[in-house]
Amino acid sequence: MYIPALLNLLPFTLGFLHQDDPPSDTLRLGTLTPYKKAPIVEGIRELPDDCSVDQVMLTHRHGSREPVEEELPLIQGLTYKLGNASDAIANAKLPDNLQFLKQGYVTNLQIGRLTAVGRKQLFDHGVDFIFRYPQLHAETFVAGNESRVIESSHWFGDGYLGMSASDAEYTTLPDGGNNWIRPFIGCPAWNEYMNSTATLPEVIWSKKYIPPITRRLNKLLPGVNLSDDDTHGALFACAYDLASYNSSPWCNVFSPTELTYFDYESDLQMNGACGYTLKAPVLGPMLGSLYVNKMIERFQNKTGDAKSLYLEFGHDATINFAMAAIGLAQDEPPLNPYAIDPFRKWRTSNQVPFAANMVWERFSCHKSFKEPQIRLILNEEIFPLEKCAKTNADRTHGTCSLANFITANKFSTDIKYGDQFWNDTCHIAGAWDAHMAQSPFYLF
């Protein structure tokens, strides 16, 4: 059977498993959210008819994956605990949303592999992309140096060019150096901050919101004696069952409010890793400066050989670093690890769900705008560029001129990889040392 056709059957062949699951397109699970379009920003209009897009830079997160090495043991520990308590569960009077435990719950998840759901996401996005920009064409697909990212680029390419295309070129951007897809690899200081786990904001928040859930579940499951790690594992089981099978009985175990708390944990995690609440606040934007400078280089054709379309693949961190460098989705005051802000701008479920796509467009117009403009399409919706918008037309369409964008991003344009500021901020005394740059689990 033709593979994409087989993948198209996936939601239907698995959807019958748990008919009462919350619809996956309504769930917000931070960076583990199944792909969905971003919310529409009210009042923002499409481009005028006299405008046309002449250059595009796509940055695509890999598709849905299995847990990474720090998460899988939490799910496995949960299943072990449940297996040891099978007699107590069999004799317990369970509510409807826990009845599935009487048949047992096991996991076959492994570490970090791209799932069938993720493969389908990327294939579908490749197909959609060629319809979105029929006037542009590319045959080169550039991926960050991580297996699931590389595989994602191939699935996108199969959708975009076709599986039998002979002209497709797949390349991997080597780690280290001026790497705008994985800039954290070349910055030992960033890894030092991320390894200070006791004070990470998401750890502080999880110690606040998880214990009440554990107490609630233990009242419903006498004799099981779940720990807070087990509860965390159940939340991850919800997310990763969805990522692997499009369905999970665990998602219906938690209340909408409890899932909102899990979602906020991810927001704190990524804001503290790539955004505005790093221990060294300048570090996230500085790492994102490599992306901003690469985009400006291409849109200005500084090298004289700029392409009309760039198709590149990375991580949630790739997108979040870029957003931080540009000053997008910045909250004042910053996110608080002790209390949730329901009106926050930084929302990973909107910014970087699995298979997130950041599309930068350069466009020109006959009358509506006098000079080259740029626009950001984040997960298929316009993301207004408020920091550089100068005119009413800018604010109406969420755009700004390329010149004003460059001016507004002086922080980035003043930075060069390996200069004194970069080396001092990254704690680099000499040459880049790969063994110092092993990335924390959650950025993949």
Disulfide bonds with the S-S distance in Angstrom:
Cys51-Cys365 1.98
Cys187-Cys426 2.16
Cys238-Cys251 2.05
Cys388-Cys400 2.12
